[in-house]
Amino acid sequence: MNLFGRRPSSKPPASKDPAQIIMKLRGTVEALEKRQVHLDKQVTKQISDAKAKMAKKDKRGALFCLKRKKMYEGEIEKINGARLTLEQQIIALEGTVTNADTVGAMKRI
C-alpha cells in the first residue's frame, strides 16, 4: 500500500543486462544526432529568412528570425551536452563490463 492509498504498480523490473542498456543508449545518441541535424537545417533556414526580410526592409521580422535562430542554437548546445553525457555513460558501462569479465575470469583461476 502506498502512502496515499494506491497499490504500487506491478511493472516488471528494468533489464539489468549491460549490453541492452548500451544499445539503448546508442539508440538515444542516434536520435539526438538526427534532432541536431534537423535543428541545423532550421538555423540555416532562419538565417536565409532573416536576409530575405531585411531585403524587404522588414527589420522586426528579421529580428524575430534571428531570435529563433539563437533559440535553435541553444537547443543544439543542450543536445551536444546530452550526447556527451550519454557517450560518457556508454564508455563507463563498457569499462564496467570489461572489469566484471576480468574479475570473473580471475575467480575461475
Backbone hydrogen bonds, N-H to C=O, Kabsch-Sander energy under -0.5 kcal/mol:
donor,donor_aa,acceptor,acceptor_aa,energy
2,N,6,R,-2.3
5,G,2,N,-1.6
11,K,9,S,-1.2
21,I,17,D,-1.9
22,I,18,P,-2.7
23,M,19,A,-2.2
24,K,20,Q,-2.3
25,L,21,I,-2.4
26,R,22,I,-2.3
27,G,23,M,-2.1
28,T,24,K,-1.9
29,V,25,L,-2.2
30,E,26,R,-2.3
31,A,27,G,-2.0
32,L,28,T,-2.2
33,E,29,V,-2.2
34,K,30,E,-2.2
35,R,31,A,-2.2
36,Q,32,L,-2.3
37,V,33,E,-2.2
38,H,34,K,-2.2
39,L,35,R,-2.4
40,D,36,Q,-2.4
41,K,37,V,-1.9
42,Q,38,H,-1.9
43,V,39,L,-2.3
44,T,40,D,-2.1
45,K,41,K,-2.2
46,Q,42,Q,-2.4
47,I,43,V,-2.0
48,S,44,T,-2.2
49,D,45,K,-2.5
50,A,46,Q,-2.4
51,K,47,I,-2.2
52,A,48,S,-2.2
53,K,49,D,-2.5
54,M,50,A,-2.2
55,A,51,K,-1.9
56,K,52,A,-1.1
57,K,54,M,-1.4
58,D,53,K,-3.3
59,K,57,K,-1.0
62,A,58,D,-2.0
63,L,59,K,-2.6
64,F,60,R,-2.2
65,C,61,G,-2.0
66,L,62,A,-2.2
67,K,63,L,-2.1
68,R,64,F,-2.5
69,K,65,C,-2.3
70,K,66,L,-2.2
71,M,67,K,-2.1
72,Y,68,R,-2.7
73,E,69,K,-2.4
74,G,70,K,-2.0
75,E,71,M,-2.0
76,I,72,Y,-2.2
77,E,73,E,-2.0
78,K,74,G,-2.0
79,I,75,E,-2.5
80,N,76,I,-2.5
81,G,77,E,-2.1
82,A,78,K,-2.4
83,R,79,I,-2.9
84,L,80,N,-2.3
85,T,81,G,-2.3
86,L,82,A,-2.6
87,E,83,R,-2.7
88,Q,84,L,-2.2
89,Q,85,T,-2.1
90,I,86,L,-2.4
91,I,87,E,-2.3
92,A,88,Q,-2.4
93,L,89,Q,-2.7
94,E,90,I,-2.7
95,G,91,I,-2.3
96,T,92,A,-2.2
97,V,93,L,-2.6
98,T,94,E,-2.2
99,N,95,G,-2.5
100,A,96,T,-2.6
101,D,97,V,-2.4
102,T,98,T,-2.3
103,V,99,N,-2.7
104,G,100,A,-2.4
105,A,101,D,-2.3
106,M,102,T,-2.2
107,K,103,V,-2.0
108,R,104,G,-1.3
109,I,105,A,-0.8
